[in-house]
Amino acid sequence: MTGPRRRLLLVLLVGLLPWSLIQTSAVTTLYFPFGFLDVARPGFIVWIHDYLFVYTQGLPQHVYAWPLGVVLYVLALLSAALGLFDREDRRVTAGLLALVGLTQLQFALGWGALPGRTGVPIATITTLTLVWWVYWPDLKGAFVGR
């Protein structure tokens, strides 16, 4: 069993890592919860607000999976923070993190389905690993025998 501070720190760490990597022949882009950056131009960041309200007009629907994942991640972070006050329902936090992983899978696969592009869903790996490693030992008894 992992304590609430450690769980919160691990959930926070997931938000600091890149969530998706989208590769074209000329550009590698890393997507984070706050925005995305082009690896070739390290100082160039497109914030999530601009992504949603400036650049997404006319783009395919899978591009909205990334910001949806950000909303779910913020909810998971708040849920994990409730653990500091002994109010966290770990099933909720784990479920939200699993949904974050699924949204980023959809996002990366959507980009990867386009010609000449590859999508790597990093957050799918990190969030599902976090759920399995930290939350599953606490939860497996909650689902079995009820």
Sequence and secondary structure as in RCSB ss.txt:
>XXXX:A:sequence
MTGPRRRLLLVLLVGLLPWSLIQTSAVTTLYFPFGFLDVARPGFIVWIHDYLFVYTQGLPQHVYAWPLGVVLYVL
ALLSAALGLFDREDRRVTAGLLALVGLTQLQFALGWGALPGRTGVPIATITTLTLVWWVYWPDLKGAFVGR
>XXXX:A:secstr
   HHHHHHHHHHHHHS  EEEE SS EEEE SSEEEETTEEEEEEEHHHIIIII TT  GGGGHHHHHHHHHHH
HHHHHHHGGGT   HHHHHHHHHHHHHHHHHHHHHHHTSTT EEE HHHHHHHHHIIIIIHHHHHHHHTT 
